[in-house]
Amino acid sequence: MPTDITPPIAPDATLRTAVRPRKPLWHHLYFWVLLGIAAGIVIGLAAPQVGAQMKWLADLFIKLVKVVIAPTIFATVAVGIAGLGNLAKAGGLALKTVVYFNVTTVFALGIGLVVVNLLGPGRNLGLDIETFDASAAQGTLASAGAAAGDGITGFLLHLVPSSFFAAFVEGQLIQVLVMAILVACAITMLGERGKPAVAALDTIAQVMFGVIKIVMWFAPLGAMGGMAFTIGEYGGAILGSLGYFMLSFWLTCLLFLLLVLGPICWWSGFSVFKYIRMIRDELLIVLGTSSSETVLPRMLAKLEAAGVPKSVVGLTIPTGYSFNLDGTAIYMAMGAIFIAQAFGIEVPIGTQIALLVFMLISSNGAAGVSGAGLVTLAASLAAFESVIPLAGIALIVGIDRFMSEGRALTNLTGNGIGTLVIARWTGQLDRERLATVLDNPQLVDPDRVLAEQAARDAGPSVETAPARPA
């Protein structure tokens, strides 16, 4: 049993929770999120013009969540690394995390290239670059130009913010991650004097969890608005020739889950299907909002309660949001070759491999926000414009929203699995606890986890306090 685990549920509390009656269906967040998604689909189909105006609900929810994302990542990463108390141990954990994430990203890019070459979703479009109208992608092309302007040098410079607080103000997660690592290293070098700083950062993280608990009440409305907008604005696109490409992408994400992540889960001693059941609330929220950022604090709480040490959760999950975007990698690989096929261009295998390597680098640091994958794809194509026309990005602008949902779901699933695998790899996963939680996901309900922790921090609960004499 690892010594640095700080379970968010005390052992006695876990046992008490296990014998509690199941909550009614309408007390579960996923029920209301499903209801919101269904309502959004109905509105989008019945009144497309109304649905197209409801995107503000999803945007409002995402903005509410993004308020706490940066401080939550900063606090959890700093506490996770500093809590190890050893920079060598933290460095080893970070190295294994980055290696694992990059290996799975290579598999994601590879399976994307294989499927798009086998299915050839763009071969029958027969477009001509001379007459093709790229006006729909002007905004994306401008953003891509800014993102790709300085190449690798620009990427490295982007890792460091212009000031300490600039990363928080601008919501640059990879910059927040860098600052958190630096602060954690400084706290570790302070030794005993750094413990109050760790405690303070841990308190900040708990406050952020409290904020996200309140914000989650708006999740069903956000899911309804996002789905109504998607169906109302782009519903007709799924009936067009691009539908085959969308189906190919979703199929590839499923294949990646079953053929790559499934065996990894099996090797790590748990079922991928039970894991998906455990995070079903989060998956539904992501489906409705097209952003994996919306559930980051909930994933932190769930995985820690499922038997992963706080030090591993605090480093791995936030790092995964910048370096383990499997869904984005699949999207980029398939999107690039699809555009080439649409214009009748045969991309040599050597160029495809070079594209894979370049995308492995460019996908790192891509934000988990809806639409970031499209800009990252365009930035990657800019480096291979002599082979694949960059203007072809206009082909998939209209259906990007449908692709964004698949990217976010795959990214979220892969990050959670990666956290469990890293904990297993380093010998710090409480496998007995994880098995119990996977059999009874109610044990890691985030609201209940935080309530149990608050009760434990406040002192003896009513159930354990000695009876007052009559």
N, C-alpha and C positions, 0 to 999 in steps of 0.2 A: 504494500500500500504506500503510495507516495506520501511524503511528509509535508509537502507544500500545498496540499489541497485545502481550501477553505470552503466547505460545502455551503451553499446558500440555504440548504434545508438541514436542520439538525436531525440526527438519526431518529430521535423520539418523535419529532414533528413529521418525519417521513412516514413512520408507521401509523401515526394518527391519521395522516392524510389518506393512506392506503385503504383504511376501513370506512372512510366517509362515503355516503351515498353519492352516486354520480349526479352531476349537475344536469338539470333539464336542458333540452336541446337549445332553447332560446337563451340560455345563459352563456353559450359558447360564442366567441367572436366569429368563428368561421361561419356559423349559421347566418349572422347578420351580414357578413361580407358576401356570402353566396346570394342572399336576398338582394343586396345592392347590385351585384353583377347582373342578376336576372332582371331587375328593374331597369338597369341601364340598357340591356339588350332590347327589352320591350320598347323603351322610349326611342332608341336609335332606329328600330325597324318601323314603328308606328308613326313617329314624328321626327324624321331625320333632321329637319331644320332646328327643332328644339334641342335634339341631342347634340348637334354640332356646336351649340352655344353653352354646353354644360362642362366644357373642359376646365373651367375655373374651379370647379369643386375638387377635381383631382389635383390641380396645381396648388390650391390652398392647402390641401392635406400634405402634399410633398414639401411645401415651404415650411409648414409647422414642424415636420419631422427634421428637415435640414437644419432647423435652428439648433437642435441638440446633437446632431451627428458629429460635428467637429470636436466639441468639448468632450463628448462621450469617447470618441476614438483616442483623443489625447490622454484622457485620464486612465482608460483601461490599458492602453499600451504602456504608459509610464508605470502604472501599478504592477502590471504583469512582469515587466522586465526588472524593475527595482525589487519586486517581491522575491525574485530568485536569489538576490543577494550576492550574485557572482557573475561578473561580466563574461567570463569564459563560458559558463553554462548558458547564459542568455545568447551569446554569439553562436553557440552550437545549435540552440533551438531555432534561431533565426535562419541559419544556414540550411538546416533540414527543411524548414518551412519554404524557403525560396526554391530549393531544389525540387521539392515535391510539386509545388505550384507550376514551375516551368515545365516539368515532365508531363503533367496532365494537360497543360496548354499545348504542348507539341502534339499530343494525341488528339486533342480537339481540332487543331488545325489540320492534322493529317486525315482524320476521318471526314472532315468537311471537304477536303480536296478530293478524296476518293469517291464520296457519294455524288458530288456535283459533276465529276467526270463520267461516272457510270450512268447517271440519270439524264444528264444533259438538259436541264430545264430551259436553257436559253437558245438551244440550237434551231428551233423552229420559228424564232422571231424574225430573222432575216432583215435586220435594220441596217441602214446606210449612215455612216458617220457624217457624210457630207450634207445630208438633209435632216439629220436628227436635231430636234429642238431640246436644248439643255437648259432652257430658261427656268424650269421648275427647281433647279438645283443651284441657283446662283448664290443663295445664302450659305448653303453647305459648302460650296466650292471656296467661298471667301474664308469661311472658318477653317477649312482644311489647309488653305494656303498659309494662314497664320500659324496653324499647328505644326506644319511640316517645314516651315521656312528655314529653320536652323538645323534640321536633322538631329543627329545624336547629340551634338553639342547643345542644341536648344533643349533637348530632353533633360540632359544633366543639369543645366542651369535652372530648369523649371523645378528641380527637386528642392531648391532652396528659396524660401519666400523673401520678398523685399524687406520685410520686418517680421518680428516675432508674431504679431497679431494679424499680419496680412493674410496668412494662411487661413485663419479663422474667419476673417471678414469676407474673403473671396471664396470660401468653401472648397479649397484645394486639398482633397483628402491625402494625396501623396505627400504634400508639404507638411500637413499636420502630423503625418506618420513620422517623417524625418525629425521634426521638432520634438515629438514625444520620445523618440529613441535617444536623442541628445540629452534631454532632461533626465530621462531614466538613468542614463550612464552617469550623469553628474550626481544624482541622488545616491546611486550605488557607491560611488567613490567617497561619499560623506560617511558611510558606515552607520553607526548608531545615531548620529545626528540627523540622518536623513529619514528616520522612521516617522517623525511627525509629518513630513512632507508627503510620504506615502499614504498615511492615514487621511490627510486632507484631500489628496487626489481621489482616494477611494470614496470619500464622502461626496465629492463633486459628482463622481460617476453614479452614485446612488440617487442623488438629486435629479440627474438627467433621466434615470430610469423612471423616477416618479413623474417627471414631465411627460415622458413618452407614454406612460400609463394613461394619463389624461387625454393626450392627443389621439390615442387609439380609438376613443369613442367616435372620432370622425372618420375612421377607416371605411365603414360601409358607405358613407356619403361620397368619399373620395373614389371608391371602387365604382359606384353608380355613375358618377360624373365621367370618369375615365372611359368606362365601357360605352356609355351613351354617345360620347364624342367619337370614339373609334368607329362604332357602327354607323352613326349618323353621317359622319364626314367621309369615311372611306368604304362603307359597306359595299358599294358597287364594284370596288376594285377586286374583291375576291372572286367575282364572276368572270374576270378578264383573263388574258393569257398569262398574267403574272401569278395566278393562283397555283400553278404547278411548282413554281419556284418556292412559294411560301410553304406548300405542303412538303417539299423536299427538305427545306430547312427544319421544320418541326420534326420530321422523321429522323433527320440526322441528330438532333438534340436527344431524341428518345433512344436512338442507337448508342449514342455516347453514354447515356445514363446506364443502359443495360449491358453494353459490351466493355466499357471502360470502368465506370464508377461502380457498377455492380460487383465485378470480381474483386475490386479494391476493398469494398465493404466486406465481402466474404472473407478475404484474407485477414481483415482486421477483426473478424469475429462477430459481425452483426449483419442483419438483413437490410438491404437498401429499401425494401418496401416498408418495413417497420419504421425506418428512419423518416421516410416521406410522410407516413402517417403522423409521426411525432411533430413535424413542422407544417402540417396542413394549413393551420391558421395563417402562417407567414406566406405560404405559397399562394393562397387565395388573395391576400392583400397585395402581393406583388403582381398577380394576374390582373387585378383591377386597376393598379396604379402604374404598371410598367416600369417600376423602379425598385431595385433590391435594397436601396438605402432606407426605405421606409420601415424595414423590419430589423435593422442592424441591432438596436438595443435589445429587442426581444430575443434575437438569436444568441446574443451574449449571455443573457439570463438563462435561457433554456439549456444551452450546452454546458454551462457551468453546473447547473442543477443535475445534468445527466451524467456527471462523473468526470468531467474534464477539469483539470486544475485551473485556477484563475490565471496563473502565469501563462499557460498555453492558450487559453481562450483570449486573453487580453492582447496577445501578440498575433495569433494566427488569423482570427476573424478580420480585424482591421487591415492586416497585410493582404489578405485575400481580396479585399475590395479594390485593391490596386494592382495585384500581381496574379490573381487567379480568376480571370474573366473567361471561363471556358465557353460560355454561350456567345460572347463577343468574338472570340477566336473562330468559332464555327461560322458565324455570320460573315466575318471578314473574308475567310477563305472561300466560302461559297459565293459571296457577292462579287468578288473579283473575277472569278472564272465565269460566273453567270453573265457578267457584262461582256466579257470577251466572246462568249458563245453567241450572245445576242447580235454581235456585229460580224459573226463568221470568222473570228480570229482563233487560230489554234495556238495555244500557249505551250511551248516546249516544256518537257518535264524538268529540265534544269532551271528554267525560269520560274516554274512553280515552286521548286524547292527554295530558290533564292527569295521568292515572295513569302514563303512560309517563315523563313528565318527573319526577314524584315518585320513581318507581322508579329512574330514572337516578341520582338523588342517594342514595337509601336503599341501593342495592346497593353503593355504594362503601364499603369498609371491612368488608363482610361476610366473615367468616372462611372459610377453605377447609375447615373441619371438617364432618364429616357432621352434617346436621340444621340447620346455620345458615341455609340457604336457607328452611326452613319458618318460622323465627322472623322472618326479614327480610320474608317475604311477609305474615305476620300483622301485623307492625308497619306495613307499607305500607297494608294494608286498613283498619287502624284510622283512618287519615286519610280514608278514603272510605266509612266505615261507613253513612253516610246513603244510599248507593247499593248497595253490596255488603255483605251481612251478614257480619260478622267471624266469627260462630259457624260459618260454612260451612267454616272451616279444618279442622274435624273430619272433613270428607269425605276429605281427602287425607293425614291423619296416618298411616293404616295402610299406605299405599303410598309414603310419603315415602322409604323406604329404596331402593326401585327407582328413584325419581326422583333421589335423591342421587348414585347412580352415574353417571347421564347428565350431571348438573350438573358433577361433578368431572372427568369425561373431557373435556367440552367446555371447561371452564375451563383445564385443563392444556394442551390442544391450542392454544387461542387464545393463551395466554401465551407458549408457545415460538415460535409463528409471529410474534407481536408483537415479540419480541426480535430475530428475524432481520430483520423489516421495518424496525424502527427503525435497526438497524445499516446496512441498505441505504440508508435515507433519509438518514442522516448521512454516507454515503460511507465507512463504516468496516468494512463487511463484506468479508472475504476470500472472494470469490465462487469463486475457483478451489479453495480449500481446502474450501469448503462442497460444491461439486460432487463432489469426490473422496470426501468423507465420506458423502454421500448415496448414492453408488454402492457404497461399502463401509462400512456402519455399524460394522463391527468396530473401525474406527480410533478410535471414540469410546466404546468400552467403558469406563465410569467406573473400574472397578478397574484396568484397564491404563493409563488416563490418569494416575491418581494414582501408580501404580508407576513409570511413565516419569519423572514429575516428581520423585519422590523420588530416583530413580537419578541424574537430572541435577543435582539440588541437592547430592547427596553427592559428586559429582566424576565423573571419566572412568569409563565403564562398562567391563566386561570386554571388550566387543566393540571398543571404541575405544582401549583402553590399549595402549601399545607392548609388543611381545613381549619377555619377559625372555631375555637371551642364555643359550645352553645352557652 
